[in-house]
Amino acid sequence: MSFEQAIQDYAVHILSVTYQRLPRTIVAEAVNIEGVALDKFLEHQVTESGWGLEKSQGKGQFIVLPRSEFNYPELKKNAADNIPLEHITHIFPILG
């Protein structure tokens, strides 16, 4: 993998954990690709990563990214759901 590819992969990761939907121009700038190469890149992301492409009236194309616990906070797991209360009650006297 080339350095440029590694940077593009990192940019894709950051976009996917930050955004739910963003303009095509932002993706193009983040991965430093334009024109036909950008079209191919987006087609690959649609196929491999579950991205969606959406046309907006007069505002160009938008990229819709898959839901995750990072870009959709309501999907985030609550840590309190994973630890039974009886497992931590014995430390309460120490904390008081």
Backbone as ProteinMPNN parsed JSONL, in Angstrom:
{"seq_chain_A": "MSFEQAIQDYAVHILSVTYQRLPRTIVAEAVNIEGVALDKFLEHQVTESGWGLEKSQGKGQFIVLPRSEFNYPELKKNAADNIPLEHITHIFPILG", "coords_chain_A": {"N_chain_A": [[0.849, -1.179, 0.0], [0.545, 2.165, -0.855], [1.808, 5.335, 0.377], [0.047, 7.43, -0.187], [-2.354, 6.015, -0.565], [-2.7, 5.029, 2.021], [-3.161, 7.404, 3.418], [-5.552, 8.198, 2.186], [-7.217, 6.083, 3.007], [-7.22, 6.576, 5.757], [-8.464, 9.084, 5.783], [-10.995, 8.368, 4.808], [-11.832, 6.735, 6.912], [-11.989, 8.635, 9.036], [-13.963, 10.365, 8.003], [-16.115, 8.561, 7.955], [-16.627, 8.027, 10.641], [-17.389, 10.437, 11.537], [-19.336, 11.776, 9.982], [-22.743, 11.586, 8.811], [-23.888, 12.159, 6.456], [-22.604, 13.81, 3.64], [-21.37, 16.397, 1.413], [-20.3, 15.626, -1.921], [-18.104, 17.1, -2.757], [-16.636, 17.547, -0.421], [-15.738, 14.982, 0.22], [-14.146, 14.531, -2.043], [-12.157, 16.456, -1.665], [-11.055, 15.571, 0.767], [-9.949, 13.061, 0.151], [-8.362, 13.723, -1.921], [-8.921, 13.384, -4.697], [-10.3, 13.643, -7.969], [-12.719, 14.071, -10.649], [-12.987, 11.436, -13.077], [-11.564, 9.509, -11.683], [-12.439, 9.954, -9.089], [-15.12, 9.238, -9.37], [-14.841, 6.461, -9.804], [-13.645, 5.757, -7.38], [-15.726, 6.367, -5.576], [-17.693, 4.593, -6.506], [-16.465, 2.2, -5.794], [-16.474, 2.467, -2.983], [-19.213, 2.467, -2.509], [-19.872, -0.143, -3.256], [-18.126, -1.746, -1.645], [-18.114, -0.677, 0.969], [-20.626, 0.109, 1.704], [-21.557, 2.68, 1.219], [-23.81, 5.313, 0.221], [-25.18, 7.039, -2.592], [-26.564, 10.165, -3.259], [-28.66, 12.356, -4.933], [-29.114, 15.848, -4.83], [-31.4, 18.491, -5.122], [-30.19, 20.914, -7.077], [-27.969, 21.192, -5.445], [-25.889, 19.505, -5.903], [-24.182, 16.326, -5.523], [-24.612, 14.086, -2.78], [-23.016, 12.123, -0.264], [-23.963, 9.312, 1.481], [-23.286, 7.874, 4.452], [-22.713, 4.672, 6.045], [-24.536, 3.71, 8.992], [-23.18, 3.932, 12.268], [-21.99, 3.407, 15.634], [-20.608, 5.666, 16.118], [-21.195, 7.785, 14.28], [-23.908, 7.929, 14.571], [-25.138, 8.631, 17.413], [-27.256, 7.478, 18.93], [-27.024, 4.786, 18.505], [-24.972, 3.974, 20.043], [-23.621, 1.846, 22.464], [-24.622, 1.484, 25.806], [-22.594, 1.583, 28.58], [-23.47, 0.966, 31.122], [-25.381, -0.932, 30.706], [-23.966, -3.223, 30.375], [-22.6, -3.999, 32.668], [-23.418, -5.644, 35.498], [-25.07, -4.377, 38.395], [-24.557, -5.582, 40.894], [-21.953, -6.391, 40.635], [-20.387, -4.185, 41.069], [-21.123, -2.986, 43.447], [-19.687, -3.574, 45.748], [-17.53, -1.833, 45.807], [-18.479, 0.625, 46.571], [-18.346, 1.425, 49.399], [-15.626, 2.031, 49.548], [-15.354, 4.23, 47.916], [-16.763, 6.18, 49.277]], "CA_chain_A": [[0.0, 0.0, 0.0], [1.316, 3.396, -0.956], [1.548, 6.355, 1.39], [-1.17, 8.147, -0.586], [-3.482, 5.121, -0.285], [-2.861, 4.999, 3.476], [-3.775, 8.682, 3.79], [-6.943, 8.132, 1.729], [-7.921, 5.169, 3.91], [-7.407, 7.279, 7.028], [-9.48, 10.127, 5.552], [-12.285, 7.666, 4.717], [-12.183, 6.331, 8.278], [-12.39, 9.833, 9.782], [-15.261, 10.795, 7.478], [-17.163, 7.604, 8.296], [-16.983, 8.102, 12.063], [-17.773, 11.812, 11.839], [-20.484, 12.246, 9.216], [-23.831, 10.722, 8.367], [-24.143, 12.573, 5.071], [-21.763, 14.957, 3.332], [-21.281, 16.696, -0.013], [-19.27, 14.964, -2.715], [-16.921, 17.965, -2.809], [-15.858, 17.342, 0.808], [-15.054, 13.697, 0.051], [-13.112, 14.739, -3.061], [-11.061, 17.202, -1.047], [-10.443, 14.764, 1.82], [-9.145, 11.974, -0.423], [-7.536, 14.345, -2.956], [-9.214, 12.756, -5.985], [-11.377, 14.324, -8.675], [-13.054, 13.587, -11.986], [-13.313, 10.03, -13.299], [-10.958, 8.737, -10.59], [-13.342, 10.096, -7.944], [-16.289, 8.404, -9.674], [-14.45, 5.069, -9.564], [-13.436, 5.636, -5.934], [-17.043, 6.344, -4.94], [-18.326, 3.323, -6.869], [-15.826, 1.177, -4.957], [-16.961, 2.646, -1.615], [-20.617, 2.033, -2.5], [-19.871, -1.601, -3.325], [-17.359, -2.4, -0.58], [-18.292, -0.107, 2.312], [-22.024, 0.428, 1.974], [-21.89, 4.083, 1.041], [-24.902, 5.598, -0.684], [-25.074, 8.289, -3.353], [-27.859, 10.84, -3.244], [-28.706, 13.626, -5.661], [-29.866, 16.892, -4.16], [-31.843, 19.481, -6.097], [-29.378, 22.109, -7.2], [-26.849, 21.251, -4.5], [-24.902, 18.493, -6.246], [-24.339, 14.97, -5.01], [-24.258, 13.85, -1.388], [-22.611, 10.779, 0.096], [-24.613, 8.857, 2.702], [-22.398, 6.879, 5.056], [-23.415, 3.685, 6.87], [-24.699, 4.025, 10.415], [-22.304, 3.284, 13.252], [-22.178, 4.001, 16.952], [-19.883, 6.934, 16.159], [-21.879, 8.852, 13.561], [-25.29, 7.932, 15.056], [-24.973, 8.394, 18.852], [-28.3, 6.636, 19.514], [-26.626, 3.389, 18.354], [-23.885, 3.686, 20.971], [-23.981, 0.967, 23.569], [-24.492, 2.075, 27.124], [-21.746, 0.737, 29.413], [-24.245, 0.521, 32.283], [-26.128, -2.128, 30.312], [-23.068, -4.366, 30.292], [-22.04, -4.347, 33.97], [-24.462, -5.784, 36.517], [-24.847, -3.546, 39.572], [-23.973, -6.354, 41.992], [-20.511, -6.528, 40.42], [-19.66, -2.979, 41.47], [-21.591, -2.44, 44.721], [-18.696, -3.777, 46.799], [-16.568, -0.739, 45.855], [-19.108, 1.847, 47.054], [-17.767, 1.901, 50.663], [-14.276, 2.561, 49.308], [-15.498, 5.528, 47.263], [-17.391, 7.109, 50.2]], "C_chain_A": [[0.893, 1.241, 0.0], [0.956, 4.358, 0.18], [0.253, 7.1, 1.088], [-2.413, 7.319, -0.296], [-3.754, 5.063, 1.21], [-3.533, 6.275, 3.975], [-5.244, 8.698, 3.374], [-7.769, 7.22, 2.634], [-8.199, 5.831, 5.256], [-8.489, 8.352, 6.887], [-10.873, 9.507, 5.481], [-12.745, 7.243, 6.106], [-12.694, 7.527, 9.083], [-13.749, 10.336, 9.302], [-16.375, 9.874, 7.952], [-17.534, 7.62, 9.773], [-17.478, 9.486, 12.451], [-19.1, 12.213, 11.203], [-21.505, 11.149, 8.968], [-24.05, 10.924, 6.869], [-23.274, 13.787, 4.801], [-21.674, 15.17, 1.832], [-20.112, 15.965, -0.677], [-17.985, 15.784, -2.727], [-16.039, 17.794, -1.579], [-15.085, 16.034, 0.726], [-13.902, 13.854, -0.936], [-11.905, 15.446, -2.468], [-10.321, 16.346, -0.018], [-9.539, 13.675, 1.259], [-8.26, 12.447, -1.577], [-7.668, 13.628, -4.307], [-10.341, 13.559, -6.64], [-11.634, 13.666, -10.018], [-13.435, 12.119, -12.024], [-12.745, 9.16, -12.18], [-11.833, 8.813, -9.341], [-14.599, 9.252, -8.155], [-15.995, 6.938, -9.37], [-14.257, 4.807, -8.068], [-14.777, 5.52, -5.216], [-17.795, 5.053, -5.267], [-17.767, 2.185, -6.011], [-16.347, 1.262, -3.521], [-18.422, 2.215, -1.486], [-20.681, 0.515, -2.431], [-19.26, -2.247, -2.087], [-17.699, -1.92, 0.831], [-19.722, 0.301, 2.631], [-22.388, 1.896, 1.891], [-23.071, 4.202, 0.096], [-24.654, 6.917, -1.381], [-26.46, 8.874, -3.489], [-27.753, 12.149, -4.009], [-29.556, 14.614, -4.881], [-30.208, 17.964, -5.191], [-30.972, 20.729, -6.042], [-28.17, 22.176, -6.282], [-25.796, 20.183, -4.777], [-25.203, 17.152, -5.6], [-23.888, 14.894, -3.554], [-23.905, 12.386, -1.194], [-23.281, 10.444, 1.423], [-23.778, 7.702, 3.246], [-23.178, 5.91, 5.939], [-23.473, 4.109, 8.334], [-23.697, 3.249, 11.259], [-22.562, 3.956, 14.594], [-21.477, 5.349, 17.062], [-20.631, 8.052, 15.456], [-23.38, 8.905, 13.847], [-25.25, 7.62, 16.554], [-26.036, 7.495, 19.478], [-27.985, 5.143, 19.367], [-25.543, 2.986, 19.356], [-24.391, 2.839, 22.131], [-23.731, 1.676, 24.891], [-23.7, 1.118, 28.007], [-22.504, 0.204, 30.618], [-25.058, -0.731, 31.963], [-25.275, -3.387, 30.37], [-22.524, -4.823, 31.641], [-23.174, -4.447, 34.99], [-24.094, -5.003, 37.785], [-24.191, -4.325, 40.708], [-22.466, -6.574, 41.824], [-19.729, -5.31, 40.898], [-20.074, -2.436, 42.837], [-20.562, -2.592, 45.842], [-17.653, -2.664, 46.861], [-17.172, 0.558, 46.384], [-18.555, 2.31, 48.396], [-16.38, 2.522, 50.502], [-14.365, 3.982, 48.755], [-16.043, 6.595, 48.226], [-16.429, 7.674, 51.158]], "O_chain_A": [[1.86, 1.338, 0.757], [-0.067, 4.203, 0.848], [-0.543, 7.369, 1.988], [-3.42, 7.855, 0.168], [-4.912, 5.05, 1.628], [-4.383, 6.221, 4.863], [-6.094, 9.165, 4.133], [-8.9, 7.556, 2.986], [-9.278, 5.668, 5.826], [-9.331, 8.507, 7.771], [-11.826, 10.058, 6.032], [-13.923, 7.38, 6.438], [-13.73, 7.431, 9.741], [-14.597, 10.696, 10.119], [-17.457, 10.34, 8.31], [-18.657, 7.257, 10.122], [-17.938, 9.688, 13.574], [-19.898, 12.916, 11.822], [-21.182, 9.962, 8.921], [-24.354, 9.987, 6.13], [-23.204, 14.698, 5.626], [-21.877, 14.234, 1.058], [-19.076, 15.725, -0.057], [-16.891, 15.218, -2.71], [-14.816, 17.888, -1.683], [-13.918, 15.972, 1.113], [-12.802, 13.362, -0.688], [-10.764, 15.074, -2.74], [-9.093, 16.393, 0.058], [-8.481, 13.393, 1.823], [-7.499, 11.662, -2.142], [-6.675, 13.31, -4.963], [-11.22, 14.086, -5.959], [-10.867, 12.814, -10.467], [-14.113, 11.614, -11.129], [-13.374, 8.183, -11.774], [-11.952, 7.829, -8.611], [-15.086, 8.621, -7.217], [-16.809, 6.254, -8.75], [-14.659, 3.762, -7.557], [-14.943, 4.667, -4.344], [-18.458, 4.485, -4.4], [-18.511, 1.315, -5.56], [-16.63, 0.233, -2.908], [-18.817, 1.659, -0.462], [-21.446, -0.049, -1.648], [-19.822, -3.196, -1.543], [-17.582, -2.687, 1.787], [-19.993, 0.792, 3.726], [-23.412, 2.316, 2.429], [-23.314, 3.319, -0.727], [-24.001, 7.807, -0.837], [-27.418, 8.164, -3.797], [-26.856, 12.953, -3.756], [-30.598, 14.251, -4.334], [-29.38, 18.299, -6.038], [-31.018, 21.496, -5.08], [-27.413, 23.144, -6.344], [-24.899, 19.98, -3.96], [-26.33, 16.881, -5.187], [-22.922, 15.541, -3.148], [-24.437, 11.514, -1.881], [-23.177, 11.209, 2.383], [-23.592, 6.684, 2.579], [-24.196, 6.287, 6.519], [-22.572, 4.779, 8.84], [-23.407, 2.08, 11.003], [-23.273, 4.958, 14.67], [-21.729, 6.099, 18.005], [-20.701, 9.164, 15.979], [-24.055, 9.836, 13.407], [-25.322, 6.45, 16.931], [-25.753, 6.812, 20.463], [-28.611, 4.318, 20.033], [-25.233, 1.803, 19.502], [-25.453, 3.097, 22.697], [-22.736, 2.382, 25.053], [-24.091, -0.038, 28.169], [-22.215, -0.894, 31.092], [-25.385, -1.504, 32.863], [-25.806, -4.497, 30.411], [-22.027, -5.945, 31.744], [-23.815, -3.446, 35.308], [-22.932, -4.981, 38.189], [-23.348, -3.776, 41.417], [-21.783, -6.912, 42.791], [-18.52, -5.402, 41.111], [-19.437, -1.511, 43.342], [-20.571, -1.809, 46.791], [-16.95, -2.55, 47.865], [-16.432, 1.512, 46.627], [-18.304, 3.506, 48.545], [-16.013, 3.434, 51.243], [-13.544, 4.835, 49.09], [-15.811, 7.786, 48.018], [-16.806, 8.48, 52.008]]}, "name": "protein", "num_of_chains": 1, "seq": "MSFEQAIQDYAVHILSVTYQRLPRTIVAEAVNIEGVALDKFLEHQVTESGWGLEKSQGKGQFIVLPRSEFNYPELKKNAADNIPLEHITHIFPILG"}
